[in-house]
Amino acid sequence: MLIGLLVEIFLSRSTDEWLKLLNSAEVPCAPVQTVDQVFKAPQVLHREMLVQVEHPTAGTVPMAGIPVKFSATPASVRLPPPLLGQHNEEVLESWLGMNDKEISELKRKTVI
């Protein structure tokens, strides 16, 4: 019952009203934003935290940019997200030391 009352009180005010009230009481606060709100924020756009990448099957896709910015060695998003299973063989060979026969057996059993 108490929880229901608290939820009702909480929902009775808008985000702006809560921010004004909390800020006036010097309570550190910020609104919780949706993903689309975050990627429209001026600071996020200024820091190039949303980049467009060409994907081989999906066309142009938005991706999160590199959060750490280095002046001497700037990083960039150069590749799209991989396709499902795109790196299976490479990982199985280089990380697990599997040979072609073992990988073929996994494919035959539809493990990969």
C-alpha positions, 0 to 999 in steps of 0.5 A, spaced: 500 500 500 505 504 501 509 503 495 503 504 491 502 511 494 509 513 493 509 511 486 502 515 485 506 521 488 512 520 484 508 519 477 504 526 479 510 530 477 513 531 471 521 530 470 522 538 470 518 539 476 522 533 480 528 536 477 526 543 480 524 541 486 531 536 487 535 542 485 532 547 489 534 542 495 541 541 492 540 534 491 545 532 485 540 529 480 539 528 472 533 525 468 534 518 466 534 519 458 532 514 453 537 512 448 534 516 442 534 522 447 541 521 449 544 521 442 540 527 440 544 531 446 548 537 444 554 534 447 554 527 445 553 530 438 559 535 439 563 529 441 561 525 435 559 519 439 554 517 434 557 515 427 554 512 421 557 506 418 556 502 412 554 495 413 554 490 408 547 487 408 544 493 413 546 499 409 548 505 413 547 504 420 548 508 426 553 506 432 556 509 438 563 513 437 569 512 440 568 515 447 576 517 449 579 522 444 586 522 443 589 528 439 596 525 437 592 518 435 585 519 434 581 513 434 575 511 429 570 506 428 572 503 421 568 497 421 561 495 421 558 490 426 560 483 424 555 478 421 553 472 425 558 467 425 563 472 420 569 470 425 567 463 427 573 460 423 578 465 425 577 465 432 576 457 433 583 456 429 587 462 432 584 462 439 582 455 440 587 451 435 582 447 432 584 445 425 579 445 418 577 438 420 575 439 427 571 446 424 568 442 419 565 437 424 562 443 428 559 445 422 556 438 420 553 438 427 550 445 426 554 447 432 556 453 428 
